[in-house]
């Protein structure tokens, strides 16, 4: 995730200025995007809650050994997020979605399993949870080897592309 994408995530929290919004990140890995969102919460809407949803599955590194860390990735995530209030939800996206009521979430960022099927399932499961007028967005839209672009376009048509590989829609 580059600096422009992190700035985008941070800046989106200004839409909740002075409120206590519910914000969900699906796919938190090491917490890079989580920290950007948290910086925005701290600046614009202190008291909002960031829910970080991920399975933090170490077996993923079997296919990506060059990204393996010296300690479990969830430990790296928690160290990175230590300065920020957040709720860690170690579960799948489709398990976590059951914890939220319809139209209860102000901002959703999807960056978990990038396969077409998983992105489509995440969007379909989480879209009813998003409040009207609020943003759902995700990462790696333009990375051709993933199924993100196909799933997003199939559901929404061409989305807004505010920062390099980030897509967004307003409900």
C-alpha positions in Angstrom: 0.0 0.0 0.0 1.6 3.3 -1.1 1.5 6.7 0.6 -1.4 8.0 -1.7 -3.6 5.0 -0.8 -2.8 5.5 3.0 -3.6 9.2 2.7 -6.9 8.4 1.0 -7.9 6.0 3.8 -7.0 8.6 6.5 -8.8 11.4 4.7 -12.1 9.4 4.4 -12.5 9.6 8.2 -13.3 13.3 7.8 -16.8 12.3 6.6 -17.4 11.3 10.2 -16.1 14.5 11.8 -17.5 14.8 15.4 -19.3 11.4 15.3 -18.6 8.0 16.6 -18.8 5.9 13.5 -18.4 2.1 13.0 -15.6 1.4 10.6 -14.7 -2.0 9.2 -11.6 -3.2 7.6 -11.8 -6.6 6.0 -8.2 -8.0 5.6 -5.8 -6.3 8.0 -2.7 -8.4 7.7 0.2 -6.4 9.3 -2.0 -3.3 9.9 -0.6 -0.8 7.4 -4.0 0.3 6.2 -5.4 -0.1 9.7 -2.9 2.4 11.0 -3.9 4.9 8.2 -7.6 4.6 9.0 -6.8 4.9 12.7 -4.8 8.1 12.1 -7.9 9.5 10.3 -10.1 8.5 13.3 -7.7 10.2 15.7 -7.7 13.4 13.6 -11.3 13.6 12.5 -13.7 11.4 14.5 -12.0 10.3 17.7 -14.2 7.7 19.5 -15.2 5.9 16.3 -14.5 2.2 16.4 -12.3 0.4 13.8 -13.1 -3.3 13.5 -10.2 -5.2 12.0 -11.3 -8.5 10.4 -8.7 -11.1 9.3 -8.0 -14.8 9.8 -4.2 -14.1 10.0 -3.6 -17.6 8.6 0.1 -18.4 8.7 -0.3 -21.2 6.1 -0.7 -18.4 3.5 3.1 -18.1 3.7 3.5 -21.6 2.2 2.6 -20.0 -1.1 4.4 -16.7 -0.4 7.6 -17.7 1.5 9.4 -14.5 0.6 6.8 -12.5 2.8 7.2 -14.8 5.8 7.9 -12.9 9.1 10.0 -13.9 12.1 6.9 -13.9 14.3 3.2 -14.6 13.7 1.6 -11.9 11.6 -1.1 -11.3 14.1 1.6 -10.3 16.6 3.1 -7.9 14.1 -0.5 -6.5 13.5 -1.1 -6.0 17.3 2.3 -4.4 17.8 1.6 -1.9 14.9 -1.9 -1.2 16.2 -0.9 -0.9 19.9 -1.2 2.9 19.9 -4.7 2.9 18.3 -8.1 1.8 19.7 -9.4 -1.0 17.6 -11.3 -4.3 17.9 -9.5 -7.4 16.5 -11.9 -9.9 14.9 -9.9 -13.1 14.1 -12.4 -14.7 11.9 -13.5 -14.8 8.3 -15.3 -11.9 6.7 -18.4 -14.0 6.3 -18.3 -14.9 10.0 -17.7 -11.3 11.1 -20.5 -9.8 9.0 -23.0 -11.5 11.3 -21.9 -9.2 14.2 -23.2 -6.1 12.4 -26.7 -4.9 11.8 -28.0 -3.7 8.4 -27.1 -0.1 7.7 -24.9 0.1 10.9 -21.5 0.7 9.3 -20.2 4.0 8.1 -17.1 2.9 6.1 -16.0 -0.5 4.8 -12.5 -1.3 3.3 -12.1 -4.7 1.6 -8.6 -6.0 1.3 -8.8 -9.7 2.2 -8.9 -12.7 -0.2 -8.5 -11.2 -3.6 -10.0 -14.0 -5.6 -13.1 -13.2 -7.7 -15.4 -15.4 -5.6 -14.2 -14.1 -2.3 -14.3 -10.4 -3.3 -17.8 -10.9 -4.7 -19.0 -12.7 -1.6 -17.5 -10.0 0.7 -19.2 -7.2 -1.3 -22.5 -9.0 -1.3 -22.4 -9.8 2.4 -21.2 -6.4 3.6 -23.1 -4.0 1.3 -26.4 -4.3 3.3 -24.4 -3.4 6.5 -23.3 -0.1 4.9 -25.3 3.1 5.7 -26.8 5.0 2.8 -24.5 7.7 1.6 -21.5 6.0 3.0 -18.4 4.5 1.3 -17.4 0.9 0.5 -14.0 0.7 -1.0 -11.2 -1.9 -1.5 -7.6 -2.5 -2.5 -5.8 -3.9 -5.5 -8.5 -3.1 -8.1 -6.0 -2.8 -11.0 -3.8 -5.8 -10.2 -4.7 -8.0 -13.1 -3.7 -11.4 -11.4 -6.5 -10.9 -8.8 -10.3 -11.1 -9.3 -11.0 -7.8 -7.6 -11.7 -5.8 -10.8 -14.0 -8.4 -12.2 -16.1 -8.8 -9.0 -16.3 -5.0 -8.5 -17.3 -4.2 -12.1 -19.8 -7.1 -12.2 -21.6 -5.7 -9.1 -21.2 -1.9 -9.5 -20.1 -1.2 -13.0 -17.0 1.1 -13.2 -16.3 2.4 -9.7 -14.5 5.6 -8.7 -10.8 5.1 -8.5 -9.5 7.7 -6.0 -6.0 6.4 -5.3 -3.8 4.1 -7.4 -5.4 0.6 -6.9 -8.3 1.6 -4.6 -11.9 1.4 -5.8 -14.8 3.1 -4.1 -18.6 3.3 -4.3 -21.1 5.4 -2.4 -24.2 3.5 -1.3 
